[in-house]
């Protein structure tokens, strides 16, 4: 996947994670925090690919 795809997926996961964290259910909140962290990691990967090229 390229730089743009990683950044888009990261943004989506981060947004969904933030929404899940608004739940009253502790498990859903924890899942949301994990999904938000995954999204941030995906965005970072996209930025690295952008800096180094999509071949990594």
GICOR-V407021 format. One record per pair of residues at least 12 apart in sequence whose C-alpha atoms are under 7 Angstrom apart, sorted by the first residue. I is the first residue (numbers start at 0). J is the second residue. Records with the same first field share a line. If there is no record, write none. Layout:
I->J ; J
This chain:
1->53
2->45 ; 46 ; 48 ; 49 ; 53
3->45
5->41 ; 42 ; 44 ; 45
6->41 ; 42 ; 45
8->38 ; 41
9->38 ; 39 ; 41 ; 42
10->38
12->34 ; 35 ; 37 ; 38
13->34 ; 35 ; 36 ; 38 ; 39
14->35
16->31 ; 32 ; 34 ; 35
17->31 ; 35
19->31
20->32
